Amino acid sequence: MSRSLSKRDFLKLLALLPPSMYLSSFFEGPDKLLQRPDAKNVIVIVFDTLSAKNISLHGYPRETMPNLARIADKGTVYHNHYAGGNWTTPGTASLLTGTYPWTHRAFTDEVRTVIKERERNNIFNLFEGYYRIGYSHNSNLYKFFDQFSLDLDHIEERRELFVKNNLSLDGLFPRDDDIAPISWDRMVNEGEKKYTYSLFFAPFYELYNQYIVDSLQDKFPRGVPHSGEDDYFLLEDGINWLLSKVSTIQQPFLGYFHYLPPHRPYNTRKEFVDVFSRDGIEHYIEKPRLLPFGGDIDKPQDFKYQASERQLYDEFILYADSELGRLYESLEKSGVLKDTWFVFTSDHGEMFERGVFGHRTPVLYQPVIQIPLVILEPGQNERRDVYTSTSAVDVLPTLMKITGQEIPDWTEGEVLPPFSDAAPRADRSIYALEATESKTMEPLNPASVMLVKGKYKLTYYFGYPQLKKMGPIFELYDLESDPDELYNIFDPNSEVSRDLQNELLEKLREVDKPYLKS
């Protein structure tokens, strides 16, 4: 399929032309040719690992996000919104491609990109004619940025916003194949700690890192936020950079900004430390361990640790929310929001229950898979609430619809209410997938697959070594009467259980079919 010239391609072509042509009235610069004066900007803000179950806007008893609540008063709030997967790679890929993990296939540690035949099926490609810019604290995102680079006008390198950027090894030795690239690759791709190939520079590097940490200790008494072993960053710097960019870049623009807080480690800012200490909800809801995943939690000290980790997470959310509020106020004051669609969401949630901590787990309970979504329309002044179930795969087709562009036929999402021409369907099927240990180009196994339909949520677990003596497991919950998923009502003899089971198994057969060996 043919595609028109991107800004990057145009600049390359322009370099081949004689200088006299630059002065002709026909060529007025690439920005002039790409301008769409009637188009609105789009800003997508992602806070990594933000569970809707820990947000006050969605009924959580701790007031973790007062700024989001204030922003939501001028937006559309989605109360039952689901991620495509339970960690960054599958969750973000679903957001950027409008497809489920079993379609884009970015769900394993081994391969953290979408399959090659679908790499042009991404949101940046669809917004050609916009200035497309991306940044993230999370190294996983740069796998996608690199893969989609032909469709991006600017990718801000994550190291540029590290607090130690002026001494980063890959920045100091960009052409040294022994020191810089190998070190960076070993740390990011293979998970090795520190810069293993820093050679003689290592002692000085460590001293400088310690200096950075010490200088910020008063502001972050639990430690400076970081990614990996020693990539320290401040969310404030990321927000300041965004504000500087949107005030100067070409319009219309599409900006995707993926910030790491409140992802672990939960190193909140000083004013939020111990804010929720002894607030009376230390334990919140204690839930039984129903599946053999995670650790045992039947001892008092285990519940105490679970509660303390949740408190650290909630207080880190407060830090993220404070910077979200500052971002919104600055954009509103500058007038940018008058011509901008503003989208706030996450890639997945976090768990502090049933012996499971974090999100890299086979379980697909609500805390790890239910995420926030708030969309602000230019000029909107009243809040709208949507309670029907929605998915991360819906964001892409919705953005195409509201910016007046054609929706591709390869997306698996639907236009979100109230922006859709059709009424929302209460019986629509929403899916999510965990398949970290599956093979990219083989049928899913082992895997966890979720189906939400109406008030019911069915999850199917199969192929895991922990289930060897138990066989495949189905869990069915009535989310209206049991939103905390305490009572598994799956019964193979009930009509509801059979119907949902048959639908989910049929969907699995459908998505596995292209990967069956002939």
Buried (B, 14 or more C-beta within 10 A) or exposed (E): EEEEBBBBEBEEEEEEEEEEEEEEEEEEEBEEEBBEEEBBBBBBBBBBBBBBBBBBBBEBEBBBBBBBBBBBEBBBBBBBBBBBBBBBBBBBBBBBBBBBBBBBBBBBEEBBBBBEEBBBBBBBBBBBBBBBBBBBBBBBBBBBBEBBBBBBBBBBBBBEBBBBBEBBBBBBBEEBEEBBBBBBEBBBEEEBEBBEBBEEBBEEBBEEBEEBBEEBEEEBEBBBBBBEEBBBBBBBBBBBBBBEBBEEBBBBBBBBBBBBBBBBEBBBBEEBBEBBEEEEBBEBEEBEBBBBBBEEBEEEEEBEBBBEBBBBBBBBBBBBBBBBBBBBEBBBEEEBBEEBBBBBBBBBBBBBBBBBBBBBBBBBBBBBBBBBBBBBBBEBEEBBEBEBBBBBBBBBBBBBBBBEBEBBEEBBBBBBBEBBEEEBBEEBBBBBBBBBBBBBEEBBBBBBBBBBBBBBBBBBBBBBEBBEEEEEBBBBBBBEEBBBBEEBBBEEEEEBBEEBBEBBBEBBEEBBEEBEEE
